[in-house]
């Protein structure tokens, strides 16, 4: 494992220790999900599509979309009203209450 000083600042404390992972499914009529991430989080869309808003910047999210989101980002997930959205997430330092809410 590289020494902390050798890691680029963006990747410091990244997914070197995976502490939490899970799956989430949104039906087409699910409400949007809004969270502030407290650790680097890897999101992978496995089914459907929708919109992901990260700190007021909008991106399309569809099957096979893979995103690494740094800590302290405010994210909102809006599933497609036609297909819904399924994704998996991996994080390294989520507090237990945050992790329980994020994967519900």
Kinemage of the C-alpha trace (Angstrom):
@kinemage 1
@onewidth
@group {chain A} dominant
@subgroup {mainchain}
@vectorlist {calphas} color= white
{ca unk a 1} P 0.000 0.000 0.000
{ca unk a 2} L 1.414 3.468 -0.874
{ca unk a 3} L 2.425 5.845 1.873
{ca unk a 4} L -0.125 8.585 2.592
{ca unk a 5} L 2.313 11.280 1.394
{ca unk a 6} L 2.683 9.535 -2.001
{ca unk a 7} L -1.059 9.617 -2.775
{ca unk a 8} L -2.454 12.477 -4.872
{ca unk a 9} L -4.497 14.850 -2.614
{ca unk a 10} L -7.760 14.040 -4.459
{ca unk a 11} L -7.318 10.341 -3.686
{ca unk a 12} L -6.205 10.722 -0.074
{ca unk a 13} L -8.413 8.541 2.176
{ca unk a 14} L -10.091 7.056 -0.886
{ca unk a 15} L -11.257 3.469 -1.199
{ca unk a 16} L -8.163 1.975 0.370
{ca unk a 17} L -10.309 0.588 3.190
{ca unk a 18} L -13.802 -0.346 2.113
{ca unk a 19} L -16.044 -0.023 5.142
{ca unk a 20} L -19.515 -0.083 3.600
{ca unk a 21} L -21.155 -1.292 0.416
{ca unk a 22} L -24.704 -1.843 -0.666
{ca unk a 23} L -27.330 -1.722 -3.381
{ca unk a 24} L -30.249 0.635 -3.866
{ca unk a 25} L -33.238 0.372 -6.177
{ca unk a 26} L -35.602 3.162 -7.136
{ca unk a 27} L -38.920 2.369 -8.779
{ca unk a 28} L -40.073 4.878 -11.411
{ca unk a 29} L -42.313 6.595 -8.849
{ca unk a 30} L -39.674 6.790 -6.062
{ca unk a 31} L -38.948 10.237 -4.643
{ca unk a 32} L -35.563 11.791 -5.281
{ca unk a 33} L -32.763 11.014 -2.831
{ca unk a 34} L -30.610 13.806 -1.388
{ca unk a 35} L -27.441 13.256 0.702
{ca unk a 36} L -24.111 14.785 1.637
{ca unk a 37} L -21.352 12.198 1.302
{ca unk a 38} L -18.802 12.070 4.111
{ca unk a 39} L -16.264 9.866 2.342
{ca unk a 40} L -15.112 9.076 -1.162
{ca unk a 41} L -17.935 7.015 -2.653
{ca unk a 42} L -17.964 4.873 -5.762
{ca unk a 43} L -21.385 4.668 -7.477
{ca unk a 44} L -22.134 2.143 -10.215
{ca unk a 45} L -25.483 2.145 -12.024
{ca unk a 46} L -26.602 -1.418 -12.774
{ca unk a 47} L -30.055 -0.876 -14.269
{ca unk a 48} L -32.316 1.894 -15.561
{ca unk a 49} L -31.406 5.541 -15.801
{ca unk a 50} L -31.969 8.905 -14.215
{ca unk a 51} L -30.289 12.134 -13.252
{ca unk a 52} L -27.530 12.656 -10.706
{ca unk a 53} L -26.978 16.155 -9.346
{ca unk a 54} L -23.651 16.763 -7.611
{ca unk a 55} L -23.367 20.188 -5.963
{ca unk a 56} L -25.899 21.689 -8.414
{ca unk a 57} L -24.180 20.151 -11.483
{ca unk a 58} L -26.448 17.746 -13.366
{ca unk a 59} L -25.339 14.518 -15.102
{ca unk a 60} L -27.216 11.685 -16.748
{ca unk a 61} L -26.858 8.359 -14.981
{ca unk a 62} L -27.513 5.141 -16.889
{ca unk a 63} L -26.572 1.480 -16.935
{ca unk a 64} L -22.784 0.992 -16.578
{ca unk a 65} L -22.212 4.564 -15.327
{ca unk a 66} L -19.343 4.553 -12.830
{ca unk a 67} L -18.600 7.626 -10.692
{ca unk a 68} L -16.096 8.378 -7.950
{ca unk a 69} L -17.514 11.164 -5.809
{ca unk a 70} L -15.251 12.967 -3.326
{ca unk a 71} L -16.312 13.701 0.255
{ca unk a 72} L -18.494 16.659 1.246
{ca unk a 73} L -20.400 16.616 -2.055
{ca unk a 74} L -24.142 17.120 -1.925
{ca unk a 75} L -25.770 14.604 -4.262
{ca unk a 76} L -29.356 14.157 -5.399
{ca unk a 77} L -30.523 11.136 -7.385
{ca unk a 78} L -33.630 11.402 -9.550
{ca unk a 79} L -34.755 8.070 -11.073
{ca unk a 80} L -36.271 7.988 -14.541
{ca unk a 81} L -40.090 8.019 -14.387
{ca unk a 82} L -40.120 5.327 -17.097
{ca unk a 83} L -37.452 2.870 -15.866
{ca unk a 84} L -36.376 3.647 -12.341
{ca unk a 85} L -32.740 3.196 -11.305
{ca unk a 86} L -30.613 0.576 -9.554
{ca unk a 87} L -27.087 1.280 -8.317
{ca unk a 88} L -24.389 -0.072 -6.047
{ca unk a 89} L -22.250 2.103 -3.787
{ca unk a 90} L -18.951 1.544 -2.004
{ca unk a 91} L -17.581 3.917 0.631
{ca unk a 92} L -14.734 3.950 3.097
{ca unk a 93} L -15.704 6.056 6.124
{ca unk a 94} L -19.484 6.284 6.260
{ca unk a 95} L -20.884 6.713 9.728
{ca unk a 96} L -23.257 3.876 10.569
{ca unk a 97} L -26.399 6.055 10.557
{ca unk a 98} L -25.387 7.629 7.212
{ca unk a 99} L -24.724 4.209 5.677
{ca unk a 100} L -28.035 2.828 6.886
{ca unk a 101} L -29.911 5.781 5.338
{ca unk a 102} L -27.876 5.790 2.109
{ca unk a 103} L -28.651 2.157 1.284
{ca unk a 104} L -32.357 2.188 2.256
